[in-house]
Amino acid sequence: MKRVGSRQTLLIGVVFVAAAILTALVALLLVNITQRKSEEAAYPLRVVEIGPDEIDPAVWGKNFPRQYDSFKKTQINYGQTVYGGSEPYSKLERYPAMVRLWAGYAFSIDHNEERGHYYAQLDQAQTQRVKVVEQPGACINCHAAEAPLLIEQLGWENFNRTPYNELKDQLHTGSSCADCHDPDTMELVITRPAFRNAMEERGVDLSQATRQEMRTYVCAQCHVEYYFLGENKVLTFPWSQGFTIDGIEKHYDTYGFKDWTHKETGAPMIKIQHPEFELWSTGIHARSGVSCADCHMPYVRDGSVKVSDHWLRSPLVNLRQSCGTCHTWPEEELYDRVVSAQDRTAELLRRSEDALLDLLDAINAARAAGATDDDLREALQLHRAAQLRWDFISSENSTGFHSPQEAARVLATSIDLARQGELIAVQVRLERANASQARR
């Protein structure tokens, strides 16, 4: 009986050890599979070597076919959303107030809804703005993948001041993988000096940025307000006083900067350019750690691999992936929430335009009555300040959605300042008219 018991005990022990070994082997196999999946996503089979100066997305696509296949879709015209999309309609025709508001500046001649990233260089080459105004090479910074190569060849300041028309024949590629990625590691990288310079000035060490932060920073290289500083036209971001329009205004006023003199009023004006990063920075998504890529390049599954969707577009045409990860409401609810916020912003934009046009009329009437620049100094300053705020929201491409409350605040201030300017101009006109009548 003892011998039988010993055999049973030995058999149980062998089975236990075998089961433990089998469990360990299965666990190792699962770990290995997971690692291989991760490696496949991060470091796929290298078909070609990608050089440090390679900007052709098709070459990168040989090693990263999933990403390239979706990036190619930026050529697709997926149509219009309520306030955006990829159909290049004329904004001047849709919002005719813009023609007067930008009087004397190139945007009053040509201003269209932008297309996908694939067309960044093509659309710049075709706009009438580069044909009627001598633009500096600094304008190339975000429109052509050749920009970093030209900066390396010419030097930063020489690149900026060289006229666009002297460099345009060297431009053949819009947005490229090389704009945002290191060719060896595929890590996100900053390739545009203006953003690096601005962040360093603000005390931000980009080398310490997290990957989530970089999923916004690579976009913020271009989707920002900027200006050309000094005779060398150095591309500069006006962030010394912060990201809000109030801080940006203080920055410009410190330099006494202006982009142009308004053709009707003579006011020293500033033209705002697509400040998506700045407006987003004041919103709930920024405070919650949501990056640009989370909404505009959401993760998608391709078999066992998770990759970022490189078909950059409006989240409104991809709500389930773009918004549904965090917000579990039905798509109809998600859509209504976005568009209702945009509707309110659009209404305030139109009210701001009406107030600005009334201000222009009041200043013109005062001038017709004999008012001088000195008489209208305060009204002209209010014109500059009011239109600066309208332009900040008008030229930002989310129609306020990146920060709805801030957009409403900025536009309410714009309307208020424009009406103050109108009242002052009307008072100046009446004083001039009374003085003229008294002399008779």
C-alpha positions as CSV (number, residue, x, y, z in Angstrom):
1,M,0.0,0.0,0.0
2,K,2.9,2.3,0.8
3,R,4.4,1.6,-2.7
4,V,1.1,2.4,-4.4
5,G,0.8,5.6,-2.5
6,S,4.3,6.7,-3.4
7,R,3.6,6.0,-7.1
8,Q,0.5,8.2,-6.9
9,T,2.3,10.9,-5.1
10,L,5.1,10.8,-7.7
11,L,2.6,10.9,-10.6
12,I,0.8,13.8,-9.1
13,G,4.1,15.6,-8.7
14,V,5.1,15.0,-12.3
15,V,1.7,16.2,-13.5
16,F,2.0,19.3,-11.4
17,V,5.5,20.1,-12.6
18,A,4.5,19.4,-16.2
19,A,1.5,21.7,-15.8
20,A,3.7,24.4,-14.3
21,I,6.2,24.1,-17.2
22,L,3.4,24.2,-19.7
23,T,1.8,27.3,-18.1
24,A,5.2,29.0,-18.1
25,L,5.7,28.2,-21.7
26,V,2.3,29.5,-22.7
27,A,2.9,32.6,-20.7
28,L,6.2,33.1,-22.4
29,L,4.6,32.5,-25.8
30,L,1.9,35.2,-25.0
31,V,4.5,37.6,-23.9
32,N,6.5,36.9,-27.1
33,I,3.5,37.4,-29.3
34,T,2.6,40.7,-27.5
35,Q,6.2,41.9,-27.9
36,R,6.2,40.9,-31.6
37,K,3.0,42.8,-32.1
38,S,4.4,45.8,-30.4
39,E,7.6,45.6,-32.4
40,E,5.7,45.2,-35.6
41,A,3.7,48.4,-34.8
42,A,6.8,50.4,-33.8
43,Y,9.5,48.9,-35.9
44,P,8.0,47.2,-39.0
45,L,10.1,45.3,-41.5
46,R,12.5,47.8,-43.0
47,V,12.2,47.5,-46.8
48,V,14.4,50.5,-47.5
49,E,16.8,52.7,-45.6
50,I,15.3,56.2,-45.1
51,G,17.9,58.9,-45.3
52,P,17.9,61.9,-43.0
53,D,16.9,64.2,-45.9
54,E,14.2,62.0,-47.4
55,I,10.9,63.9,-47.7
56,D,9.0,61.8,-50.2
57,P,6.1,60.1,-48.3
58,A,6.1,57.3,-50.8
59,V,9.6,56.2,-49.8
60,W,8.6,56.3,-46.1
61,G,5.5,54.3,-47.1
62,K,7.6,51.3,-48.1
63,N,8.5,50.8,-44.4
64,F,5.2,52.2,-43.0
65,P,2.5,51.1,-45.4
66,R,-0.4,51.4,-42.9
67,Q,0.4,55.0,-42.1
68,Y,1.1,55.9,-45.7
69,D,-2.1,54.3,-47.0
70,S,-4.2,56.6,-44.7
71,F,-2.0,59.6,-45.3
72,K,-2.6,59.3,-49.0
73,K,-6.3,59.9,-48.3
74,T,-5.5,63.6,-47.5
75,Q,-5.8,64.0,-51.2
76,I,-9.5,63.0,-51.0
77,N,-12.1,65.8,-51.1
78,Y,-14.5,64.4,-48.5
79,G,-16.7,67.5,-48.9
80,Q,-17.9,70.3,-46.6
81,T,-18.8,70.1,-43.0
82,V,-21.1,72.9,-41.7
83,Y,-18.2,75.4,-41.3
84,G,-15.1,73.6,-42.8
85,G,-14.2,70.4,-44.6
86,S,-12.0,69.9,-47.6
87,E,-14.0,71.7,-50.4
88,P,-12.0,74.9,-51.3
89,Y,-14.8,77.4,-51.4
90,S,-14.2,81.1,-51.4
91,K,-14.6,82.5,-47.9
92,L,-14.8,86.0,-49.4
93,E,-17.9,85.0,-51.3
94,R,-19.5,83.3,-48.3
95,Y,-18.6,86.1,-45.9
96,P,-18.3,89.3,-48.0
97,A,-17.6,91.5,-45.0
98,M,-14.1,90.1,-45.1
99,V,-13.3,92.1,-48.3
100,R,-13.8,95.4,-46.5
101,L,-12.3,94.3,-43.2
102,W,-9.0,93.3,-44.9
103,A,-9.1,96.3,-47.3
104,G,-5.6,97.0,-48.6
105,Y,-4.3,93.5,-47.7
106,A,-3.8,90.5,-49.9
107,F,-6.4,88.4,-48.0
108,S,-9.1,90.8,-49.4
109,I,-8.2,89.4,-52.8
110,D,-8.1,85.6,-52.1
111,H,-9.1,83.6,-49.1
112,N,-10.3,80.0,-49.5
113,E,-11.1,77.1,-47.3
114,E,-8.0,74.9,-47.1
115,R,-7.8,71.4,-48.5
116,G,-6.0,68.4,-46.9
117,H,-2.4,68.3,-45.9
118,Y,-1.4,66.8,-49.3
119,Y,-2.2,70.2,-50.9
120,A,-0.3,72.4,-48.6
121,Q,2.4,73.4,-51.1
122,L,0.0,73.3,-54.2
123,D,-2.5,75.6,-52.6
124,Q,0.2,78.1,-51.6
125,A,1.6,78.2,-55.1
126,Q,-1.9,78.8,-56.6
127,T,-3.2,81.5,-54.2
128,Q,-3.4,85.0,-55.6
129,R,-1.8,86.2,-52.4
130,V,1.7,85.2,-53.5
131,K,1.2,86.8,-56.9
132,V,0.0,90.2,-55.9
133,V,2.4,90.7,-52.9
134,E,6.1,89.9,-52.6
135,Q,6.1,87.4,-49.8
136,P,9.2,86.2,-48.0
137,G,10.6,82.7,-47.9
138,A,9.3,82.5,-44.3
139,C,5.9,81.7,-45.8
140,I,7.3,78.4,-47.0
141,N,7.9,77.2,-43.4
142,C,4.7,75.1,-43.1
143,H,3.6,74.7,-46.7
144,A,6.5,72.7,-48.1
145,A,8.4,69.6,-46.8
146,E,11.5,71.2,-48.4
147,A,11.6,73.9,-45.8
148,P,14.0,72.2,-43.3
149,L,16.4,71.4,-46.1
150,L,16.3,75.0,-47.4
151,I,16.9,76.2,-43.8
152,E,19.9,74.0,-43.5
153,Q,21.3,75.1,-46.8
154,L,20.6,78.9,-46.5
155,G,20.6,79.4,-42.8
156,W,17.6,80.5,-40.7
157,E,17.6,84.2,-41.3
158,N,18.6,84.0,-45.0
159,F,15.9,81.5,-45.6
160,N,13.3,83.8,-44.1
161,R,14.3,86.9,-46.0
162,T,14.7,85.3,-49.4
163,P,11.7,86.1,-51.5
164,Y,9.2,83.3,-51.9
165,N,9.3,83.6,-55.7
166,E,13.1,82.9,-55.7
167,L,12.5,79.6,-53.9
168,K,9.2,78.4,-55.3
169,D,10.8,76.3,-58.1
170,Q,12.5,74.2,-55.5
171,L,9.2,73.3,-53.8
172,H,7.4,70.1,-54.9
173,T,6.1,68.4,-51.7
174,G,3.4,69.4,-49.3
175,S,3.2,67.8,-45.8
176,S,5.5,64.9,-45.4
177,C,6.3,62.2,-42.8
178,A,9.6,63.9,-42.3
179,D,7.8,67.0,-40.9
180,C,6.9,65.1,-37.7
181,H,9.0,61.9,-37.5
182,D,12.5,60.8,-37.0
183,P,13.3,58.4,-40.0
184,D,15.2,55.9,-37.8
185,T,13.0,55.6,-34.7
186,M,9.7,57.2,-35.9
187,E,9.8,59.3,-32.7
188,L,7.9,62.6,-33.0
189,V,10.3,65.5,-33.6
190,I,10.2,69.2,-34.0
191,T,11.5,70.2,-37.4
192,R,10.6,73.9,-37.5
193,P,12.9,76.4,-35.7
194,A,10.2,79.1,-35.1
195,F,8.3,76.8,-32.7
196,R,11.4,75.7,-30.9
197,N,12.5,79.3,-30.5
198,A,9.1,80.3,-29.1
199,M,8.9,77.5,-26.6
200,E,12.5,78.1,-25.4
201,E,11.6,81.7,-24.9
202,R,8.7,80.5,-22.7
203,G,11.0,78.3,-20.7
204,V,9.7,75.0,-22.2
205,D,12.4,72.2,-22.6
206,L,11.1,70.3,-25.6
207,S,13.6,67.5,-24.9
208,Q,11.5,66.7,-21.8
209,A,8.2,66.7,-23.6
210,T,6.1,63.5,-23.2
211,R,4.9,61.7,-26.2
212,Q,1.3,62.9,-25.5
213,E,2.6,66.5,-25.5
214,M,4.5,65.9,-28.7
215,R,1.2,64.7,-30.3
216,T,0.2,68.4,-30.0
217,Y,3.6,70.1,-30.4
218,V,4.2,68.7,-33.9
219,C,1.0,70.2,-35.0
220,A,1.7,73.5,-33.2
221,Q,4.8,74.0,-35.4
222,C,2.3,75.3,-38.0
223,H,-1.2,75.7,-36.7
224,V,-0.4,79.0,-34.9
225,E,-0.4,82.7,-35.1
226,Y,2.9,84.2,-36.5
227,Y,4.5,87.3,-37.9
228,F,7.7,88.3,-39.7
229,L,10.1,90.2,-37.4
230,G,12.5,92.9,-38.6
231,E,14.1,93.4,-42.0
232,N,15.1,89.7,-42.2
233,K,11.4,88.7,-42.0
234,V,12.2,86.2,-39.3
235,L,9.3,83.9,-38.6
236,T,8.3,84.6,-35.0
237,F,5.4,83.5,-32.7
238,P,4.0,86.3,-30.5
239,W,3.9,84.4,-27.3
240,S,6.0,86.5,-24.9
241,Q,2.9,87.5,-23.0
242,G,1.0,84.2,-23.3
243,F,-1.3,82.4,-25.7
244,T,-4.5,84.4,-25.2
245,I,-5.4,87.1,-27.7
246,D,-4.9,89.7,-24.9
247,G,-1.3,88.5,-24.4
248,I,-0.7,88.4,-28.2
249,E,-2.0,92.0,-28.5
250,K,0.4,93.1,-25.7
251,H,3.2,91.4,-27.5
252,Y,2.4,93.3,-30.7
253,D,1.8,96.6,-29.0
254,T,5.3,96.3,-27.3
255,Y,6.9,96.2,-30.7
256,G,4.4,98.7,-32.3
257,F,3.9,96.0,-34.9
258,K,1.5,96.2,-37.8
259,D,1.0,94.0,-40.9
260,W,-0.7,96.7,-43.0
261,T,-2.5,100.0,-42.9
262,H,-6.2,99.7,-43.4
263,K,-7.1,101.1,-46.8
264,E,-10.4,102.8,-45.6
265,T,-9.6,103.9,-42.1
266,G,-5.8,104.2,-42.0
267,A,-5.6,102.1,-38.8
268,P,-2.5,100.1,-38.2
269,M,-3.7,96.5,-38.5
270,I,-2.6,93.0,-37.7
271,K,-3.6,89.9,-39.7
272,I,-4.1,86.8,-37.5
273,Q,-3.2,83.4,-39.0
274,H,-4.8,80.1,-38.0
275,P,-4.2,80.2,-34.2
276,E,-5.5,76.7,-33.5
277,F,-2.8,75.9,-30.9
278,E,-3.4,79.1,-29.0
279,L,-7.2,78.8,-28.8
280,W,-7.0,75.0,-28.0
281,S,-4.6,75.9,-25.1
282,T,-7.5,77.8,-23.3
283,G,-10.0,75.0,-23.7
284,I,-11.2,72.0,-21.7
285,H,-9.6,69.4,-23.9
286,A,-6.1,71.0,-23.4
287,R,-6.7,71.0,-19.6
288,S,-7.8,67.4,-19.8
289,G,-4.6,66.3,-21.6
290,V,-6.2,65.7,-24.9
291,S,-3.8,66.2,-27.8
292,C,-4.5,67.4,-31.4
293,A,-3.8,63.9,-32.7
294,D,-6.3,62.3,-30.3
295,C,-9.1,63.9,-32.3
296,H,-7.7,64.5,-35.7
297,M,-5.5,61.4,-35.9
298,P,-7.4,58.9,-33.7
299,Y,-6.0,55.4,-33.1
300,V,-7.4,52.7,-35.4
301,R,-7.0,49.0,-35.5
302,D,-5.5,47.2,-38.6
303,G,-5.6,43.5,-37.7
304,S,-3.6,43.1,-34.5
305,V,-1.9,46.5,-34.8
306,K,-3.0,49.8,-33.5
307,V,-1.8,52.9,-35.4
308,S,-2.7,56.6,-35.7
309,D,-5.0,57.4,-38.6
310,H,-3.0,59.7,-40.8
311,W,-6.0,60.9,-42.8
312,L,-6.1,64.2,-41.0
313,R,-9.6,65.7,-41.3
314,S,-12.5,67.1,-39.4
315,P,-13.6,64.9,-36.5
316,L,-17.1,65.5,-37.6
317,V,-16.7,63.0,-40.4
318,N,-15.2,60.4,-38.0
319,L,-17.0,60.9,-34.8
320,R,-17.0,57.4,-33.4
321,Q,-13.2,57.1,-33.5
322,S,-12.4,60.8,-32.9
323,C,-14.9,61.6,-30.0
324,G,-16.3,58.2,-29.1
325,T,-13.2,57.0,-27.2
326,C,-14.0,59.4,-24.4
327,H,-17.6,60.4,-25.0
328,T,-20.0,57.4,-25.2
329,W,-23.1,59.3,-26.4
330,P,-24.7,58.4,-29.7
331,E,-23.1,59.9,-32.8
332,E,-26.1,62.2,-33.3
333,E,-25.6,63.7,-29.8
334,L,-21.9,64.2,-30.4
335,Y,-22.5,65.9,-33.7
336,D,-25.2,68.2,-32.3
337,R,-22.9,69.2,-29.4
338,V,-20.1,70.2,-31.8
339,V,-22.2,72.0,-34.3
340,S,-24.3,73.9,-31.7
341,A,-21.1,75.3,-30.2
342,Q,-20.0,76.3,-33.7
343,D,-23.4,77.8,-34.5
344,R,-23.1,80.1,-31.5
345,T,-19.5,81.1,-32.5
346,A,-20.6,81.8,-36.1
347,E,-23.5,84.0,-34.9
348,L,-21.1,86.0,-32.8
349,L,-18.7,86.3,-35.8
350,R,-21.4,87.8,-37.9
351,R,-22.4,90.2,-35.2
352,S,-18.8,91.2,-34.8
353,E,-18.5,91.8,-38.5
354,D,-21.6,94.0,-38.5
355,A,-20.1,96.0,-35.6
356,L,-16.8,96.4,-37.4
357,L,-18.5,97.5,-40.7
358,D,-20.5,100.1,-38.7
359,L,-17.2,101.3,-37.2
360,L,-15.6,101.7,-40.7
361,D,-18.6,103.7,-41.9
362,A,-18.5,105.9,-38.8
363,I,-14.8,106.6,-39.3
364,N,-15.3,107.3,-43.0
365,A,-18.1,109.7,-42.2
366,A,-16.0,111.5,-39.7
367,R,-13.2,111.9,-42.2
368,A,-15.6,113.2,-44.7
369,A,-16.6,115.8,-42.1
370,G,-13.0,116.9,-41.9
371,A,-11.7,114.8,-39.0
372,T,-8.0,114.2,-38.8
373,D,-5.9,111.2,-37.7
374,D,-5.3,112.9,-34.4
375,D,-9.1,113.4,-33.9
376,L,-9.7,109.7,-34.7
377,R,-6.7,108.3,-32.8
378,E,-8.8,106.5,-30.2
379,A,-11.3,105.2,-32.8
380,L,-8.5,103.9,-34.9
381,Q,-6.9,102.1,-32.0
382,L,-10.3,100.5,-31.2
383,H,-10.6,99.4,-34.8
384,R,-7.3,97.6,-34.5
385,A,-8.2,96.0,-31.2
386,A,-11.7,95.0,-32.2
387,Q,-10.7,93.5,-35.6
388,L,-7.7,91.7,-34.0
389,R,-10.1,89.7,-31.9
390,W,-12.6,89.0,-34.7
391,D,-9.7,87.8,-36.8
392,F,-8.4,85.6,-34.0
393,I,-11.6,83.6,-34.0
394,S,-12.4,83.9,-37.7
395,S,-9.1,82.6,-38.9
396,E,-9.0,79.8,-36.3
397,N,-10.2,76.7,-38.1
398,S,-12.5,75.1,-35.5
399,T,-15.2,77.9,-35.6
400,G,-14.6,78.2,-31.9
401,F,-15.0,74.6,-30.9
402,H,-11.4,74.3,-29.6
403,S,-12.5,76.6,-26.8
404,P,-16.1,77.7,-27.1
405,Q,-16.2,79.9,-23.9
406,E,-13.0,81.7,-24.9
407,A,-14.2,82.2,-28.4
408,A,-17.4,83.8,-27.0
409,R,-15.5,86.0,-24.7
410,V,-13.1,87.2,-27.4
411,L,-16.0,88.0,-29.8
412,A,-18.0,89.7,-27.2
413,T,-15.0,91.9,-26.5
414,S,-14.6,92.5,-30.2
415,I,-18.2,93.7,-30.5
416,D,-17.9,95.9,-27.5
417,L,-14.7,97.6,-28.7
418,A,-16.1,98.1,-32.2
419,R,-19.2,99.8,-30.8
420,Q,-17.1,102.0,-28.5
421,G,-15.1,103.0,-31.6
422,E,-18.2,103.7,-33.6
423,L,-19.6,106.0,-30.8
424,I,-16.3,107.9,-30.6
425,A,-16.2,108.4,-34.4
426,V,-19.8,109.6,-34.5
427,Q,-19.0,112.1,-31.7
428,V,-15.9,113.3,-33.7
429,R,-18.1,113.7,-36.8
430,L,-20.7,115.7,-34.9
431,E,-18.1,118.0,-33.3
432,R,-16.5,118.6,-36.8
433,A,-19.9,119.3,-38.3
434,N,-20.8,121.7,-35.5
435,A,-17.5,123.5,-35.8
436,S,-17.9,123.8,-39.6
437,Q,-21.4,125.2,-39.2
438,A,-20.2,127.7,-36.5
439,R,-17.7,129.1,-39.0
440,R,-20.3,129.9,-41.5
